[in-house]
């Protein structure tokens, strides 16, 4: 339990297409991006050259041989999960590896060997963004490997894995209301920090599989491969190739390729809905009208007599009704079809803060209950 760092391949429906350019200027920017692909770094020195102007956090450039030691030669039983990029391994850094390094558990994200431009760009985006941003609700990047064809990222290890794993697991006990609101609050603070940074950042791929949890259920955003610099000055949006995940991506972004911080707000609304209902953003096995969570739940959220009917039945009514209603209305506003009508992430943080009053009840109790479940019992349940 708690060692699943990435488990999303079964539930993701990726969005990937070319957005229509509005002007020759935007077409020129796209051409410039393609030309920049040929300038991608091929060694640590070139990576550090790119980081020099913006790097706030020191990163360790690991050799591939050091990563073999950290992961016990990438042993199969160290695999935490994976996706389209490759695999993630649990690893251990010891003092013997290199003088001055602390002893700690890490997650080692190995990009697959195709060395494609898109994969390389996403790897580099994480190095750049997490190398310059630091916040309690962003996962900490410890270092990287850029050697020959190898592109690897080394993060702090998040012992409870992703929100997706914890929320939808058929093995773990249902997450109590207090934990769900703590996660929403932490994730909202992470997004607000990105949007309000000196150089604003749009996360672009906010979803339950990209929110990781430490032992105390503190939420941290991970996987910055699709993050983009936000609009500055008098610009209202960034025009970009459409990338993300169906069910989470804002409808106006899918239609136009216009990316704004409000695109992240829509995605946050979907995740908040998942926390409220215990349902995934897309579920193809449900009746047709219920397969898309946002489309199904949106008209029910504003009806006081109906919204409690869609709250996760596994909570067994153990939640404060007023707080649930406030969270439901917040999700409703986040999912507004008009992006300008959606709240700012800072306002969302302010709305969620009063809902944290109940959080002190359940965290310690939950940890105790979960830890008392024998491993053998878990295996038997999993087998069923």
Secondary structure, DSSP 8 states (H G I E B T S, - for coil): ----S-B-TTT--EEEE----SSHHHHHHHHHHHHHHTT---SHHHHHHHHTTT--S--EE--HHHHHHHTTTT-GGGEEEEETTEEEEEEEE-TTTSTT---EEEEEEEE-TT--HHHHHHHHHHHHHHHH---TTB--EEEEEEETTEEEEEEE--TTEEHHHHHH-SSS----HHHHHHHHHHHHHHHHHHHTSSS-EE-----GGGEEE-TT--EEE---TT-EE---TT---EE--EEEETTTS-HHHHHH-EE-HHHHHHHHHHHHHHHHH---SB-TTS-GGGSBHHHHHHHHHT-TTTGGGGS-GGGTT-S-HHHHHHHHHHHHHHT-SSGGGS--HHHHHHHHHGGGTTTTTTHHHHHHHHHTS-HHHHHHHHH-
